[in-house]
């Protein structure tokens, strides 16, 4: 397991991806103390989330938007509520 600080994680995304693609795990540390692990996905794991192709996911989003009722009549109404003007 390769140790990596939180700062290295932030600054070295490419190295993290390469490590995971090689099948290696990463021990994430914060201020020198172990914080957690980053593990490569295992296709045989029982809890691997199903990731839809982009087109299928977007079709589902559009269908749900058509079925739902908008909470606000306009963007201005939404902005006013978020700013406490209602």
C-alpha positions as CSV (number, residue, x, y, z in Angstrom):
1,X,0.0,0.0,0.0
2,X,1.5,3.3,-1.1
3,X,1.3,6.1,1.5
4,X,0.2,9.5,0.3
5,X,-0.4,12.8,2.1
6,X,-3.6,14.8,1.6
7,X,-1.4,17.5,-0.1
8,X,0.1,15.0,-2.5
9,X,-3.4,13.7,-3.3
10,X,-4.5,17.2,-4.2
11,X,-1.4,18.0,-6.2
12,X,-0.8,14.6,-7.9
13,X,-4.1,13.4,-9.3
14,X,-2.3,11.7,-12.2
15,X,-0.1,9.7,-9.9
16,X,-3.2,8.5,-7.9
17,X,-4.9,7.4,-11.1
18,X,-1.8,5.5,-12.3
19,X,-1.4,3.8,-8.9
20,X,-5.1,2.7,-8.9
21,X,-4.8,1.5,-12.5
22,X,-1.9,-0.7,-11.5
23,X,-4.2,-2.3,-8.9
24,X,-2.4,-0.8,-5.9
25,X,-4.1,0.8,-2.9
26,X,-3.2,4.1,-1.4
27,X,-3.0,4.9,2.3
28,X,-4.1,8.5,2.7
29,X,-2.4,10.4,5.5
30,X,-3.2,13.8,7.1
31,X,-0.6,15.6,9.1
32,X,1.4,12.3,9.3
33,X,-1.5,10.2,10.6
34,X,-3.4,7.5,8.6
35,X,-6.8,8.8,7.5
36,X,-8.2,6.2,5.2
37,X,-7.5,4.2,2.1
38,X,-8.2,4.6,-1.6
39,X,-8.8,1.3,-3.3
40,X,-9.1,0.4,-6.9
41,X,-12.5,-0.8,-8.0
42,X,-12.9,-4.6,-8.1
43,X,-15.3,-5.7,-10.8
44,X,-16.2,-8.8,-8.7
45,X,-17.0,-6.8,-5.6
46,X,-20.7,-7.1,-4.6
47,X,-21.2,-3.4,-3.9
48,X,-19.7,-1.9,-7.1
49,X,-22.1,0.8,-8.2
50,X,-23.5,0.5,-11.7
51,X,-22.5,3.4,-13.8
52,X,-24.8,4.2,-16.7
53,X,-23.5,5.4,-20.0
54,X,-23.9,9.2,-20.3
55,X,-26.7,9.0,-22.9
56,X,-28.8,6.7,-20.8
57,X,-28.3,8.8,-17.7
58,X,-29.2,12.0,-19.5
59,X,-32.4,10.4,-20.9
60,X,-33.4,9.4,-17.4
61,X,-32.8,13.0,-16.1
62,X,-34.8,14.5,-18.9
63,X,-37.7,12.1,-18.3
64,X,-37.7,12.9,-14.6
65,X,-37.7,16.7,-15.3
66,X,-40.7,16.3,-17.6
67,X,-42.6,14.4,-14.8
68,X,-41.8,16.9,-12.1
69,X,-43.3,20.2,-11.3
70,X,-40.9,23.2,-11.0
71,X,-40.6,24.6,-7.5
72,X,-40.2,28.2,-8.8
73,X,-41.9,30.0,-11.6
74,X,-38.6,31.7,-12.6
75,X,-34.9,32.0,-11.8
76,X,-35.6,35.3,-10.1
77,X,-38.0,33.6,-7.7
78,X,-35.4,31.0,-6.9
79,X,-32.7,33.7,-6.4
80,X,-35.0,35.8,-4.2
81,X,-35.8,32.8,-1.9
82,X,-32.1,31.8,-1.7
83,X,-31.3,35.4,-0.6
84,X,-34.2,35.5,1.9
85,X,-36.2,38.1,0.0
86,X,-39.4,36.1,0.0
